[in-house]
Amino acid sequence: MKAAFYTRTGAAREVLQIADLPEPEPGPGEVKVRLHWSGVNPSDVKTRANLRGRGMPYPRVIPHSDGAGVIEAVGAGVPTSRVGRRVWIWNGAWGRADGTAAECIALPSAQAVDLPEGVPLEAGACFGIPALTALHAVRGYGGVAGQRVLVAGGAGAVGHYAVQFAHLLGARQVIASVSSPDKAAIARAAGAHATVDYRTQPLAARVAELTRGEGVDRVIEVDAAANGATDAEMLRPGGSAVVYGSGRPAVELSFHAQIVKNLSWHFFIVYNLAPADRAAAEAVLRGLLDDSLLQHQIAHRVPLADIVEAHEAVESGRLVGNLVVQLPAAQAG
């Protein structure tokens, strides 16, 4: 099978390779998926670049945790009725050497989730990290029904889904921060009641106006290090910030600003969701997909041969939405 991989960490152009590797076969409890699309996320490129300083977890790594394709074979203990099912994949490269940047993957059956007919496979390659991160940030910690919610980066890969989920799951008001008029239009089309361009408007002051001075109940935050102080200012007393990302390792929060308003902070990483939380999120996502209620913002599609350019595009931070890599099965179809 064709696969992209690296045997040392570093810049994409220096370490990423493409070659023929043996196809994996499913072990007990596993399925073999013929992949059509592989999703590229910031965590994938950070791991390849060794930005967290952890080095190589395995002698060879096939990157990417998200993907979508068709189950081709099953291992012992998995019903044969799963063969032929269209599926999306989570945690493909989390704690494993072989991710989705390849023609095939073998992994535990639970990590290949049925994809409803009518949902494009390329969209399924955006669910494992962007969609589930957004959904847990919205429905976790008591949910957002009846609340005012600010989604930081409301046109981004996670933010775009978070705006939709907040709107669909009963938020009273959804505000999205954005950095351009084009991104504002994307966020509004996803369900935001209002947008604030933080490059041209004072974010906290504008949010105060939009909420009649009350503040928001929840902030869904992509960069806690950059925005923590502003989040505390925008939150109403008793409000909370749900954080799934940070541009710097250290997050500094003013003790007084937090305690005087009884604020709470929740940090999570989607790779480590508790089984009950993941199952609940998958069920909610399935229902929304069945009802065709979601938009999927795919910014760029590239062939496997251009894996280097794909990683560099994600690293640039300029994409508006998700990037997916097309594998030969999708090209053949």
Contacts in CASP RR format, 6 or more apart in sequence:
PFRMAT RR
TARGET T0000
AUTHOR 0000-0000-0000
METHOD contacts of the structure
MODEL  1
MKAAFYTRTGAAREVLQIADLPEPEPGPGEVKVRLHWSGVNPSDVKTRAN
LRGRGMPYPRVIPHSDGAGVIEAVGAGVPTSRVGRRVWIWNGAWGRADGT
AAECIALPSAQAVDLPEGVPLEAGACFGIPALTALHAVRGYGGVAGQRVL
VAGGAGAVGHYAVQFAHLLGARQVIASVSSPDKAAIARAAGAHATVDYRT
QPLAARVAELTRGEGVDRVIEVDAAANGATDAEMLRPGGSAVVYGSGRPA
VELSFHAQIVKNLSWHFFIVYNLAPADRAAAEAVLRGLLDDSLLQHQIAH
RVPLADIVEAHEAVESGRLVGNLVVQLPAAQAG
1 20 0 8 1.000
1 21 0 8 1.000
1 22 0 8 1.000
1 23 0 8 1.000
1 102 0 8 1.000
1 103 0 8 1.000
1 104 0 8 1.000
2 18 0 8 1.000
2 19 0 8 1.000
2 20 0 8 1.000
2 21 0 8 1.000
2 102 0 8 1.000
2 103 0 8 1.000
2 304 0 8 1.000
2 327 0 8 1.000
2 328 0 8 1.000
3 18 0 8 1.000
3 19 0 8 1.000
3 20 0 8 1.000
3 21 0 8 1.000
3 62 0 8 1.000
3 101 0 8 1.000
3 102 0 8 1.000
3 103 0 8 1.000
4 16 0 8 1.000
4 17 0 8 1.000
4 18 0 8 1.000
4 62 0 8 1.000
4 63 0 8 1.000
4 101 0 8 1.000
4 102 0 8 1.000
4 304 0 8 1.000
4 307 0 8 1.000
5 16 0 8 1.000
5 17 0 8 1.000
5 18 0 8 1.000
5 19 0 8 1.000
5 21 0 8 1.000
5 60 0 8 1.000
5 61 0 8 1.000
5 62 0 8 1.000
5 63 0 8 1.000
5 101 0 8 1.000
5 102 0 8 1.000
6 15 0 8 1.000
6 16 0 8 1.000
6 17 0 8 1.000
6 48 0 8 1.000
6 60 0 8 1.000
6 61 0 8 1.000
6 63 0 8 1.000
7 15 0 8 1.000
7 17 0 8 1.000
7 56 0 8 1.000
7 59 0 8 1.000
7 60 0 8 1.000
7 61 0 8 1.000
8 15 0 8 1.000
8 56 0 8 1.000
9 15 0 8 1.000
9 47 0 8 1.000
9 48 0 8 1.000
9 49 0 8 1.000
9 50 0 8 1.000
9 55 0 8 1.000
9 56 0 8 1.000
10 48 0 8 1.000
10 49 0 8 1.000
10 50 0 8 1.000
11 49 0 8 1.000
12 45 0 8 1.000
12 48 0 8 1.000
12 49 0 8 1.000
12 307 0 8 1.000
12 308 0 8 1.000
12 311 0 8 1.000
12 312 0 8 1.000
12 315 0 8 1.000
13 308 0 8 1.000
13 312 0 8 1.000
15 48 0 8 1.000
16 48 0 8 1.000
16 307 0 8 1.000
16 308 0 8 1.000
16 311 0 8 1.000
18 304 0 8 1.000
18 305 0 8 1.000
18 307 0 8 1.000
21 62 0 8 1.000
21 102 0 8 1.000
23 32 0 8 1.000
23 103 0 8 1.000
23 104 0 8 1.000
24 32 0 8 1.000
24 98 0 8 1.000
24 104 0 8 1.000
24 105 0 8 1.000
24 106 0 8 1.000
25 32 0 8 1.000
25 73 0 8 1.000
25 106 0 8 1.000
26 32 0 8 1.000
26 73 0 8 1.000
26 74 0 8 1.000
26 75 0 8 1.000
26 78 0 8 1.000
26 106 0 8 1.000
27 75 0 8 1.000
27 76 0 8 1.000
27 106 0 8 1.000
28 75 0 8 1.000
28 76 0 8 1.000
28 77 0 8 1.000
29 74 0 8 1.000
29 75 0 8 1.000
29 76 0 8 1.000
29 77 0 8 1.000
29 78 0 8 1.000
29 108 0 8 1.000
29 109 0 8 1.000
30 74 0 8 1.000
30 75 0 8 1.000
30 78 0 8 1.000
30 106 0 8 1.000
30 107 0 8 1.000
30 108 0 8 1.000
30 109 0 8 1.000
31 71 0 8 1.000
31 73 0 8 1.000
31 74 0 8 1.000
31 75 0 8 1.000
31 78 0 8 1.000
31 82 0 8 1.000
31 87 0 8 1.000
31 106 0 8 1.000
31 107 0 8 1.000
31 108 0 8 1.000
31 109 0 8 1.000
31 112 0 8 1.000
32 71 0 8 1.000
32 72 0 8 1.000
32 73 0 8 1.000
32 74 0 8 1.000
32 75 0 8 1.000
32 104 0 8 1.000
32 105 0 8 1.000
32 106 0 8 1.000
33 69 0 8 1.000
33 70 0 8 1.000
33 71 0 8 1.000
33 72 0 8 1.000
33 87 0 8 1.000
33 89 0 8 1.000
33 104 0 8 1.000
33 105 0 8 1.000
33 106 0 8 1.000
33 107 0 8 1.000
33 112 0 8 1.000
34 69 0 8 1.000
34 70 0 8 1.000
34 71 0 8 1.000
34 72 0 8 1.000
34 103 0 8 1.000
34 104 0 8 1.000
34 329 0 8 1.000
35 67 0 8 1.000
35 68 0 8 1.000
35 69 0 8 1.000
35 89 0 8 1.000
35 100 0 8 1.000
35 102 0 8 1.000
35 103 0 8 1.000
35 104 0 8 1.000
35 105 0 8 1.000
35 327 0 8 1.000
35 329 0 8 1.000
36 68 0 8 1.000
36 69 0 8 1.000
36 70 0 8 1.000
36 121 0 8 1.000
36 122 0 8 1.000
36 125 0 8 1.000
36 326 0 8 1.000
36 327 0 8 1.000
36 329 0 8 1.000
36 330 0 8 1.000
37 67 0 8 1.000
37 68 0 8 1.000
37 69 0 8 1.000
37 121 0 8 1.000
37 122 0 8 1.000
37 124 0 8 1.000
37 125 0 8 1.000
37 324 0 8 1.000
37 325 0 8 1.000
37 326 0 8 1.000
37 327 0 8 1.000
37 330 0 8 1.000
38 64 0 8 1.000
38 66 0 8 1.000
38 67 0 8 1.000
38 99 0 8 1.000
38 100 0 8 1.000
38 101 0 8 1.000
38 102 0 8 1.000
38 125 0 8 1.000
38 304 0 8 1.000
38 324 0 8 1.000
38 325 0 8 1.000
38 327 0 8 1.000
39 64 0 8 1.000
39 66 0 8 1.000
39 67 0 8 1.000
39 100 0 8 1.000
39 125 0 8 1.000
39 126 0 8 1.000
39 322 0 8 1.000
39 323 0 8 1.000
39 324 0 8 1.000
39 325 0 8 1.000
40 64 0 8 1.000
40 310 0 8 1.000
40 311 0 8 1.000
40 314 0 8 1.000
40 323 0 8 1.000
40 324 0 8 1.000
40 325 0 8 1.000
41 64 0 8 1.000
41 65 0 8 1.000
41 66 0 8 1.000
41 129 0 8 1.000
41 130 0 8 1.000
41 157 0 8 1.000
41 314 0 8 1.000
42 314 0 8 1.000
42 315 0 8 1.000
43 65 0 8 1.000
43 129 0 8 1.000
44 63 0 8 1.000
44 64 0 8 1.000
44 65 0 8 1.000
44 93 0 8 1.000
44 311 0 8 1.000
44 314 0 8 1.000
45 311 0 8 1.000
45 314 0 8 1.000
45 315 0 8 1.000
46 52 0 8 1.000
47 54 0 8 1.000
47 61 0 8 1.000
47 63 0 8 1.000
47 93 0 8 1.000
48 61 0 8 1.000
48 63 0 8 1.000
48 311 0 8 1.000
49 315 0 8 1.000
57 95 0 8 1.000
57 97 0 8 1.000
58 97 0 8 1.000
59 97 0 8 1.000
60 97 0 8 1.000
61 93 0 8 1.000
61 97 0 8 1.000
61 98 0 8 1.000
61 99 0 8 1.000
62 93 0 8 1.000
62 97 0 8 1.000
62 98 0 8 1.000
62 99 0 8 1.000
62 100 0 8 1.000
62 101 0 8 1.000
62 102 0 8 1.000
63 93 0 8 1.000
63 99 0 8 1.000
63 101 0 8 1.000
64 92 0 8 1.000
64 93 0 8 1.000
64 99 0 8 1.000
64 100 0 8 1.000
64 101 0 8 1.000
64 325 0 8 1.000
65 89 0 8 1.000
65 90 0 8 1.000
65 91 0 8 1.000
65 92 0 8 1.000
65 93 0 8 1.000
65 94 0 8 1.000
65 99 0 8 1.000
65 100 0 8 1.000
65 128 0 8 1.000
65 129 0 8 1.000
65 271 0 8 1.000
66 88 0 8 1.000
66 89 0 8 1.000
66 90 0 8 1.000
66 92 0 8 1.000
66 100 0 8 1.000
66 124 0 8 1.000
66 125 0 8 1.000
66 126 0 8 1.000
66 127 0 8 1.000
66 128 0 8 1.000
66 129 0 8 1.000
66 130 0 8 1.000
67 88 0 8 1.000
67 89 0 8 1.000
67 92 0 8 1.000
67 100 0 8 1.000
67 124 0 8 1.000
67 125 0 8 1.000
67 128 0 8 1.000
68 86 0 8 1.000
68 87 0 8 1.000
68 88 0 8 1.000
68 89 0 8 1.000
68 115 0 8 1.000
68 121 0 8 1.000
68 122 0 8 1.000
68 123 0 8 1.000
68 124 0 8 1.000
68 125 0 8 1.000
68 127 0 8 1.000
69 86 0 8 1.000
69 87 0 8 1.000
69 88 0 8 1.000
69 89 0 8 1.000
69 115 0 8 1.000
69 121 0 8 1.000
69 329 0 8 1.000
70 84 0 8 1.000
70 85 0 8 1.000
70 86 0 8 1.000
70 87 0 8 1.000
70 329 0 8 1.000
71 82 0 8 1.000
71 83 0 8 1.000
71 84 0 8 1.000
71 85 0 8 1.000
71 87 0 8 1.000
71 112 0 8 1.000
72 83 0 8 1.000
72 84 0 8 1.000
72 104 0 8 1.000
73 83 0 8 1.000
74 80 0 8 1.000
74 82 0 8 1.000
74 83 0 8 1.000
74 109 0 8 1.000
78 109 0 8 1.000
82 109 0 8 1.000
82 112 0 8 1.000
85 112 0 8 1.000
85 114 0 8 1.000
85 115 0 8 1.000
86 114 0 8 1.000
86 115 0 8 1.000
86 117 0 8 1.000
86 121 0 8 1.000
87 112 0 8 1.000
87 113 0 8 1.000
87 114 0 8 1.000
87 115 0 8 1.000
88 112 0 8 1.000
88 113 0 8 1.000
88 115 0 8 1.000
88 121 0 8 1.000
88 124 0 8 1.000
88 125 0 8 1.000
88 127 0 8 1.000
88 128 0 8 1.000
89 100 0 8 1.000
89 105 0 8 1.000
89 107 0 8 1.000
89 111 0 8 1.000
89 112 0 8 1.000
89 113 0 8 1.000
89 125 0 8 1.000
89 128 0 8 1.000
90 111 0 8 1.000
90 113 0 8 1.000
90 127 0 8 1.000
90 128 0 8 1.000
90 129 0 8 1.000
90 132 0 8 1.000
90 278 0 8 1.000
91 111 0 8 1.000
91 128 0 8 1.000
91 271 0 8 1.000
92 98 0 8 1.000
92 99 0 8 1.000
92 100 0 8 1.000
92 105 0 8 1.000
92 107 0 8 1.000
92 111 0 8 1.000
93 99 0 8 1.000
93 100 0 8 1.000
94 271 0 8 1.000
96 107 0 8 1.000
98 105 0 8 1.000
98 106 0 8 1.000
99 105 0 8 1.000
100 125 0 8 1.000
101 304 0 8 1.000
101 307 0 8 1.000
101 325 0 8 1.000
102 327 0 8 1.000
103 327 0 8 1.000
103 328 0 8 1.000
103 329 0 8 1.000
113 127 0 8 1.000
113 282 0 8 1.000
114 286 0 8 1.000
115 121 0 8 1.000
115 124 0 8 1.000
115 289 0 8 1.000
116 286 0 8 1.000
116 289 0 8 1.000
116 290 0 8 1.000
119 289 0 8 1.000
120 296 0 8 1.000
121 330 0 8 1.000
122 296 0 8 1.000
122 298 0 8 1.000
122 301 0 8 1.000
122 324 0 8 1.000
122 326 0 8 1.000
122 330 0 8 1.000
123 296 0 8 1.000
123 298 0 8 1.000
124 296 0 8 1.000
125 322 0 8 1.000
125 324 0 8 1.000
126 157 0 8 1.000
126 296 0 8 1.000
126 298 0 8 1.000
126 322 0 8 1.000
126 324 0 8 1.000
127 285 0 8 1.000
128 270 0 8 1.000
129 158 0 8 1.000
129 270 0 8 1.000
130 157 0 8 1.000
130 158 0 8 1.000
130 161 0 8 1.000
130 322 0 8 1.000
131 161 0 8 1.000
131 285 0 8 1.000
132 270 0 8 1.000
132 273 0 8 1.000
132 278 0 8 1.000
132 281 0 8 1.000
132 282 0 8 1.000
132 285 0 8 1.000
133 158 0 8 1.000
133 161 0 8 1.000
133 244 0 8 1.000
133 270 0 8 1.000
134 158 0 8 1.000
134 159 0 8 1.000
134 160 0 8 1.000
134 161 0 8 1.000
134 162 0 8 1.000
134 164 0 8 1.000
134 165 0 8 1.000
134 220 0 8 1.000
135 161 0 8 1.000
135 165 0 8 1.000
135 281 0 8 1.000
135 284 0 8 1.000
135 285 0 8 1.000
136 268 0 8 1.000
136 270 0 8 1.000
136 273 0 8 1.000
136 277 0 8 1.000
136 281 0 8 1.000
137 158 0 8 1.000
137 162 0 8 1.000
137 220 0 8 1.000
137 242 0 8 1.000
137 244 0 8 1.000
137 268 0 8 1.000
138 144 0 8 1.000
138 149 0 8 1.000
138 162 0 8 1.000
138 165 0 8 1.000
138 166 0 8 1.000
138 169 0 8 1.000
138 171 0 8 1.000
138 220 0 8 1.000
139 165 0 8 1.000
139 169 0 8 1.000
139 280 0 8 1.000
139 281 0 8 1.000
139 284 0 8 1.000
140 242 0 8 1.000
140 277 0 8 1.000
141 240 0 8 1.000
141 242 0 8 1.000
141 266 0 8 1.000
143 169 0 8 1.000
143 218 0 8 1.000
144 166 0 8 1.000
144 169 0 8 1.000
144 170 0 8 1.000
144 171 0 8 1.000
144 217 0 8 1.000
144 218 0 8 1.000
145 169 0 8 1.000
145 170 0 8 1.000
145 171 0 8 1.000
146 170 0 8 1.000
146 171 0 8 1.000
146 172 0 8 1.000
146 217 0 8 1.000
147 171 0 8 1.000
147 172 0 8 1.000
147 173 0 8 1.000
147 216 0 8 1.000
147 217 0 8 1.000
147 218 0 8 1.000
148 171 0 8 1.000
148 172 0 8 1.000
148 173 0 8 1.000
148 175 0 8 1.000
148 211 0 8 1.000
148 214 0 8 1.000
148 215 0 8 1.000
148 216 0 8 1.000
148 217 0 8 1.000
148 218 0 8 1.000
148 236 0 8 1.000
149 166 0 8 1.000
149 171 0 8 1.000
149 173 0 8 1.000
149 174 0 8 1.000
149 175 0 8 1.000
149 216 0 8 1.000
149 217 0 8 1.000
149 218 0 8 1.000
149 219 0 8 1.000
149 220 0 8 1.000
150 175 0 8 1.000
150 176 0 8 1.000
150 177 0 8 1.000
150 207 0 8 1.000
150 216 0 8 1.000
150 218 0 8 1.000
150 219 0 8 1.000
150 220 0 8 1.000
150 234 0 8 1.000
151 159 0 8 1.000
151 162 0 8 1.000
151 163 0 8 1.000
151 166 0 8 1.000
151 174 0 8 1.000
151 175 0 8 1.000
151 176 0 8 1.000
151 177 0 8 1.000
151 187 0 8 1.000
151 192 0 8 1.000
151 220 0 8 1.000
152 159 0 8 1.000
152 177 0 8 1.000
152 219 0 8 1.000
152 220 0 8 1.000
152 221 0 8 1.000
152 222 0 8 1.000
152 223 0 8 1.000
152 227 0 8 1.000
153 159 0 8 1.000
153 176 0 8 1.000
153 177 0 8 1.000
153 178 0 8 1.000
153 179 0 8 1.000
153 183 0 8 1.000
153 187 0 8 1.000
153 222 0 8 1.000
154 160 0 8 1.000
154 162 0 8 1.000
154 163 0 8 1.000
154 176 0 8 1.000
154 177 0 8 1.000
154 178 0 8 1.000
154 183 0 8 1.000
154 186 0 8 1.000
154 187 0 8 1.000
154 190 0 8 1.000
154 192 0 8 1.000
154 195 0 8 1.000
155 176 0 8 1.000
155 178 0 8 1.000
155 182 0 8 1.000
155 183 0 8 1.000
155 184 0 8 1.000
155 186 0 8 1.000
155 187 0 8 1.000
155 190 0 8 1.000
155 297 0 8 1.000
155 320 0 8 1.000
155 321 0 8 1.000
156 183 0 8 1.000
156 297 0 8 1.000
156 320 0 8 1.000
156 321 0 8 1.000
157 297 0 8 1.000
157 319 0 8 1.000
157 321 0 8 1.000
157 322 0 8 1.000
158 222 0 8 1.000
158 244 0 8 1.000
159 176 0 8 1.000
159 220 0 8 1.000
159 222 0 8 1.000
160 186 0 8 1.000
160 187 0 8 1.000
160 190 0 8 1.000
160 295 0 8 1.000
160 297 0 8 1.000
160 321 0 8 1.000
161 294 0 8 1.000
162 220 0 8 1.000
163 174 0 8 1.000
163 176 0 8 1.000
163 187 0 8 1.000
163 190 0 8 1.000
163 191 0 8 1.000
163 192 0 8 1.000
164 190 0 8 1.000
164 191 0 8 1.000
164 293 0 8 1.000
164 294 0 8 1.000
164 295 0 8 1.000
165 288 0 8 1.000
166 174 0 8 1.000
166 220 0 8 1.000
167 174 0 8 1.000
167 190 0 8 1.000
167 191 0 8 1.000
167 192 0 8 1.000
168 288 0 8 1.000
168 293 0 8 1.000
169 284 0 8 1.000
173 193 0 8 1.000
173 194 0 8 1.000
173 210 0 8 1.000
173 211 0 8 1.000
173 216 0 8 1.000
174 191 0 8 1.000
174 192 0 8 1.000
174 193 0 8 1.000
174 194 0 8 1.000
175 192 0 8 1.000
175 193 0 8 1.000
175 194 0 8 1.000
175 195 0 8 1.000
175 196 0 8 1.000
175 207 0 8 1.000
175 210 0 8 1.000
175 211 0 8 1.000
175 216 0 8 1.000
176 184 0 8 1.000
176 187 0 8 1.000
176 188 0 8 1.000
176 190 0 8 1.000
176 192 0 8 1.000
176 194 0 8 1.000
176 195 0 8 1.000
176 196 0 8 1.000
177 195 0 8 1.000
177 196 0 8 1.000
177 197 0 8 1.000
177 198 0 8 1.000
177 203 0 8 1.000
178 184 0 8 1.000
178 186 0 8 1.000
178 187 0 8 1.000
178 195 0 8 1.000
178 196 0 8 1.000
178 197 0 8 1.000
178 198 0 8 1.000
179 197 0 8 1.000
179 198 0 8 1.000
179 199 0 8 1.000
180 197 0 8 1.000
180 199 0 8 1.000
181 197 0 8 1.000
182 320 0 8 1.000
183 195 0 8 1.000
183 320 0 8 1.000
184 195 0 8 1.000
184 197 0 8 1.000
186 297 0 8 1.000
186 320 0 8 1.000
187 195 0 8 1.000
188 195 0 8 1.000
189 295 0 8 1.000
190 295 0 8 1.000
190 297 0 8 1.000
194 210 0 8 1.000
196 203 0 8 1.000
196 206 0 8 1.000
196 207 0 8 1.000
196 210 0 8 1.000
203 230 0 8 1.000
203 234 0 8 1.000
204 230 0 8 1.000
204 233 0 8 1.000
204 234 0 8 1.000
207 215 0 8 1.000
207 216 0 8 1.000
207 234 0 8 1.000
208 215 0 8 1.000
208 234 0 8 1.000
211 236 0 8 1.000
214 236 0 8 1.000
215 234 0 8 1.000
215 235 0 8 1.000
215 236 0 8 1.000
216 234 0 8 1.000
216 235 0 8 1.000
216 236 0 8 1.000
216 239 0 8 1.000
217 235 0 8 1.000
217 236 0 8 1.000
217 239 0 8 1.000
217 240 0 8 1.000
218 235 0 8 1.000
218 239 0 8 1.000
218 240 0 8 1.000
218 241 0 8 1.000
218 242 0 8 1.000
219 231 0 8 1.000
219 234 0 8 1.000
219 235 0 8 1.000
219 240 0 8 1.000
219 241 0 8 1.000
219 242 0 8 1.000
220 242 0 8 1.000
220 244 0 8 1.000
221 227 0 8 1.000
221 228 0 8 1.000
221 231 0 8 1.000
221 241 0 8 1.000
221 242 0 8 1.000
221 243 0 8 1.000
221 244 0 8 1.000
221 245 0 8 1.000
222 244 0 8 1.000
222 245 0 8 1.000
223 245 0 8 1.000
223 246 0 8 1.000
223 247 0 8 1.000
224 231 0 8 1.000
224 241 0 8 1.000
224 243 0 8 1.000
224 245 0 8 1.000
224 246 0 8 1.000
224 247 0 8 1.000
224 251 0 8 1.000
224 267 0 8 1.000
225 246 0 8 1.000
225 247 0 8 1.000
225 248 0 8 1.000
225 249 0 8 1.000
225 250 0 8 1.000
225 251 0 8 1.000
225 252 0 8 1.000
226 246 0 8 1.000
226 247 0 8 1.000
226 248 0 8 1.000
228 241 0 8 1.000
228 251 0 8 1.000
228 253 0 8 1.000
229 253 0 8 1.000
229 254 0 8 1.000
229 257 0 8 1.000
231 241 0 8 1.000
232 241 0 8 1.000
232 253 0 8 1.000
232 254 0 8 1.000
232 257 0 8 1.000
232 258 0 8 1.000
232 261 0 8 1.000
232 263 0 8 1.000
233 257 0 8 1.000
235 241 0 8 1.000
235 261 0 8 1.000
235 263 0 8 1.000
236 261 0 8 1.000
237 261 0 8 1.000
237 262 0 8 1.000
237 263 0 8 1.000
238 261 0 8 1.000
238 262 0 8 1.000
238 263 0 8 1.000
238 264 0 8 1.000
239 261 0 8 1.000
239 262 0 8 1.000
239 263 0 8 1.000
239 264 0 8 1.000
240 263 0 8 1.000
240 264 0 8 1.000
240 265 0 8 1.000
240 266 0 8 1.000
241 263 0 8 1.000
241 264 0 8 1.000
241 265 0 8 1.000
241 266 0 8 1.000
242 266 0 8 1.000
242 268 0 8 1.000
243 251 0 8 1.000
243 265 0 8 1.000
243 266 0 8 1.000
243 267 0 8 1.000
243 268 0 8 1.000
244 267 0 8 1.000
244 268 0 8 1.000
244 269 0 8 1.000
244 270 0 8 1.000
253 265 0 8 1.000
257 263 0 8 1.000
258 265 0 8 1.000
273 281 0 8 1.000
288 294 0 8 1.000
296 322 0 8 1.000
297 320 0 8 1.000
297 321 0 8 1.000
297 322 0 8 1.000
298 321 0 8 1.000
298 322 0 8 1.000
298 323 0 8 1.000
298 324 0 8 1.000
299 319 0 8 1.000
299 320 0 8 1.000
299 321 0 8 1.000
299 322 0 8 1.000
299 323 0 8 1.000
300 310 0 8 1.000
300 313 0 8 1.000
300 319 0 8 1.000
300 323 0 8 1.000
300 324 0 8 1.000
301 323 0 8 1.000
301 324 0 8 1.000
301 325 0 8 1.000
301 326 0 8 1.000
302 309 0 8 1.000
302 310 0 8 1.000
302 313 0 8 1.000
302 323 0 8 1.000
302 324 0 8 1.000
302 325 0 8 1.000
302 326 0 8 1.000
303 325 0 8 1.000
303 326 0 8 1.000
303 331 0 8 1.000
304 325 0 8 1.000
304 326 0 8 1.000
304 327 0 8 1.000
304 328 0 8 1.000
306 325 0 8 1.000
307 325 0 8 1.000
310 323 0 8 1.000
310 325 0 8 1.000
313 319 0 8 1.000
313 323 0 8 1.000
314 323 0 8 1.000
END
